[in-house]
Amino acid sequence: MTPAPHDPHRTDVLVVGGGNAGISLAARLLRTGTARDVALVEPSPVHRYRPLLNYVGGGEATTADLERPMVDVVPDGVRWVRDAVDGVDLDARTVTTRRGRTLAWSRLVLCPGLDEDWAATPGLQDAYAAGWAFSTYVPAAAPLVWPALRRLREGTVLFTVPPEPAGCAPTALKPLLMACGHWQRRGVLDDLRVVLALPLRHAIGVPDADARLEEVLAGYGVEVWREATVESVDPVVRTVEVRTPTLTRRLEDLALAHAVPHYTAPGWIEASGLADGDPAGLVDIDPETLRARAHPDVWAIGDAAALRTTSSGGALRKQVDVLVHNLAAAAAGGRLRRYDGYTVAPITTSRRRLLLVETDRSGARRRRLPLLSRARPRLSAWLLDRYVLPRWYWRGILRGRV
Ligand SMILES: Cc1cc2nc3c(=O)[nH]c(=O)nc-3n(C[C@H](O)[C@H](O)[C@H](O)COP(=O)(O)OP(=O)(O)OC[C@H]3O[C@@H](n4cnc5c(N)ncnc54)[C@H](O)[C@@H]3O)c2cc1C
């Protein structure tokens, strides 16, 4: 394919979404000289390092640890458009925005993340408003999680792992297992009924890691409901209905629920003809080259892309690598590289131990961090996840250095 001729009225690479994916990609494009000019469309004034939300929910971090003004993380040299995309015109090669802008691009990279789908679980949003349901996945609710879990002495508490798509869904186990460690130390675990609703049969889908997690859950006396998703919530009487393959089960008079909402891709992706046809409406890309199947100048990475692997921030390091190479290769008519679906699932098993699982798309183990990625929870892995990776994120990943 011949490179598109330079058009001064079009941004060379337009990136949609200034989360982990968009900022690290924009920084790397400039650092490597892969793009002439880069613009970023992002409405939020705040950038979040989302993995720390679970440590807020475990009383090990504060919101201030994970938030930075967006203006501080948008790389120098990137034009930041403070607006939200609400449509893509593939023929005109433009995006439109909520505030009525039309932005022309030569190459478009979509990484707007996922939207909460409150309608999928009737009553859940009202239960959040009532204060007895919350989760670390909803940033405004995350600071409420630890004070409520820490105070709990008796009753029934429900935890859920969201069905795919969701940002690194297995990490929804972190608040559960950190809370269990706390309740055990305080001697109140036996007075609590702790129920975990898993959307699949196992938490991760990697046999040795799942076996280790099963031991940990059994050790804390957690009742595991498998292939179970919350169907509806009664916010007034604190009742939750959970659908399983054989029956709908009820939990009544709940003390608390760490219930993660379901997610979909933003609706304008489907409305613009870019979705993969699944109900969640993810961007239809070749999951190996990261290029839209029907539109060679459109690419996607991150949670909103149909990558056929568990999405995670750890996966993005690899995706950004491949995408930067492929943007350059496509422009020069070279060979595209392939993303193997590498991803990570870091799961705290207690207040100071973490199980780090790295896999590829097939579920086979991949060990990029060989000393830490083992079938045994470790303090060193916990310290890496809580303290080292956040520094690496702000100083390296978001600056396009890693
Ligand atoms: C609670 C939680 C814990 C996690 N823990 C871990 C972990 O321990 N390890 C790990 O590797 N991963 C973890 N993840 C997953 C990781 O954070 C995500 O995979 C990663 O943030 C995805 O990056 P993204 O850029 O695709 O999406 P996001 O980081 O969600 O960013 C999307 C950006 O797009 C913007 N946007 C939205 N709509 C529009 C629009 N219409 N126009 C323009 N911009 C738009 C948003 O404002 C946002 O800034 C966790 C996620 C959560 C929620």
PDBQT file of the ligand as one rigid body, heavy atoms in Angstrom, charges set to zero:
ROOT
HETATM    1  C1  LIG A 501     -10.666  -1.083  39.151  1.00  0.00    +0.000 C 
HETATM    2  C2  LIG A 501      -9.701  -1.474  38.076  1.00  0.00    +0.000 A 
HETATM    3  C3  LIG A 501      -8.552  -2.158  38.411  1.00  0.00    +0.000 A 
HETATM    4  C4  LIG A 501      -7.657  -2.530  37.426  1.00  0.00    +0.000 A 
HETATM    5  N1  LIG A 501      -6.527  -3.195  37.799  1.00  0.00    +0.000 NA
HETATM    6  C5  LIG A 501      -5.598  -3.501  36.870  1.00  0.00    +0.000 A 
HETATM    7  C6  LIG A 501      -4.368  -4.115  37.259  1.00  0.00    +0.000 A 
HETATM    8  O1  LIG A 501      -4.134  -4.359  38.438  1.00  0.00    +0.000 OA
HETATM    9  N2  LIG A 501      -3.467  -4.408  36.288  1.00  0.00    +0.000 N 
HETATM   10  C7  LIG A 501      -3.704  -4.128  34.967  1.00  0.00    +0.000 A 
HETATM   11  O2  LIG A 501      -2.845  -4.408  34.129  1.00  0.00    +0.000 OA
HETATM   12  N3  LIG A 501      -4.863  -3.555  34.570  1.00  0.00    +0.000 NA
HETATM   13  C8  LIG A 501      -5.807  -3.230  35.476  1.00  0.00    +0.000 A 
HETATM   14  N4  LIG A 501      -6.968  -2.619  35.105  1.00  0.00    +0.000 N 
HETATM   15  C9  LIG A 501      -7.250  -2.445  33.680  1.00  0.00    +0.000 C 
HETATM   16  C10 LIG A 501      -6.623  -1.201  33.077  1.00  0.00    +0.000 C 
HETATM   17  O3  LIG A 501      -6.776  -0.094  33.921  1.00  0.00    +0.000 OA
HETATM   18  C11 LIG A 501      -7.293  -0.952  31.738  1.00  0.00    +0.000 C 
HETATM   19  O4  LIG A 501      -7.130  -2.103  30.936  1.00  0.00    +0.000 OA
HETATM   20  C12 LIG A 501      -6.717   0.257  31.042  1.00  0.00    +0.000 C 
HETATM   21  O5  LIG A 501      -6.951   1.421  31.812  1.00  0.00    +0.000 OA
HETATM   22  C13 LIG A 501      -7.349   0.430  29.674  1.00  0.00    +0.000 C 
HETATM   23  O6  LIG A 501      -6.883   1.598  29.094  1.00  0.00    +0.000 OA
HETATM   24  P1  LIG A 501      -7.761   2.370  28.015  1.00  0.00    +0.000 P 
HETATM   25  O7  LIG A 501      -6.957   3.562  27.640  1.00  0.00    +0.000 OA
HETATM   26  O8  LIG A 501      -8.221   1.428  26.964  1.00  0.00    +0.000 OA
HETATM   27  O9  LIG A 501      -9.066   2.815  28.807  1.00  0.00    +0.000 OA
HETATM   28  P2  LIG A 501      -9.176   3.864  29.989  1.00  0.00    +0.000 P 
HETATM   29  O10 LIG A 501      -7.956   3.841  30.830  1.00  0.00    +0.000 OA
HETATM   30  O11 LIG A 501     -10.490   3.585  30.600  1.00  0.00    +0.000 OA
HETATM   31  O12 LIG A 501      -9.215   5.286  29.261  1.00  0.00    +0.000 OA
HETATM   32  C14 LIG A 501     -10.214   5.630  28.349  1.00  0.00    +0.000 C 
HETATM   33  C15 LIG A 501     -10.156   7.153  28.154  1.00  0.00    +0.000 C 
HETATM   34  O13 LIG A 501     -11.010   7.511  27.073  1.00  0.00    +0.000 OA
HETATM   35  C16 LIG A 501     -11.752   8.657  27.431  1.00  0.00    +0.000 C 
HETATM   36  N5  LIG A 501     -12.996   8.687  26.654  1.00  0.00    +0.000 N 
HETATM   37  C17 LIG A 501     -14.145   8.017  26.919  1.00  0.00    +0.000 A 
HETATM   38  N6  LIG A 501     -15.070   8.314  25.988  1.00  0.00    +0.000 NA
HETATM   39  C18 LIG A 501     -14.483   9.172  25.122  1.00  0.00    +0.000 A 
HETATM   40  C19 LIG A 501     -14.933   9.831  23.947  1.00  0.00    +0.000 A 
HETATM   41  N7  LIG A 501     -16.180   9.663  23.494  1.00  0.00    +0.000 N 
HETATM   42  N8  LIG A 501     -14.087  10.660  23.310  1.00  0.00    +0.000 NA
HETATM   43  C20 LIG A 501     -12.810  10.838  23.753  1.00  0.00    +0.000 A 
HETATM   44  N9  LIG A 501     -12.330  10.227  24.865  1.00  0.00    +0.000 NA
HETATM   45  C21 LIG A 501     -13.160   9.403  25.527  1.00  0.00    +0.000 A 
HETATM   46  C22 LIG A 501     -11.990   8.495  28.930  1.00  0.00    +0.000 C 
HETATM   47  O14 LIG A 501     -12.267   9.754  29.543  1.00  0.00    +0.000 OA
HETATM   48  C23 LIG A 501     -10.656   7.905  29.391  1.00  0.00    +0.000 C 
HETATM   49  O15 LIG A 501      -9.728   8.889  29.744  1.00  0.00    +0.000 OA
HETATM   50  C24 LIG A 501      -7.906  -2.222  36.059  1.00  0.00    +0.000 A 
HETATM   51  C25 LIG A 501      -9.064  -1.517  35.715  1.00  0.00    +0.000 A 
HETATM   52  C26 LIG A 501      -9.957  -1.138  36.706  1.00  0.00    +0.000 A 
HETATM   53  C27 LIG A 501     -11.212  -0.380  36.329  1.00  0.00    +0.000 C 
ENDROOT
TORSDOF 0
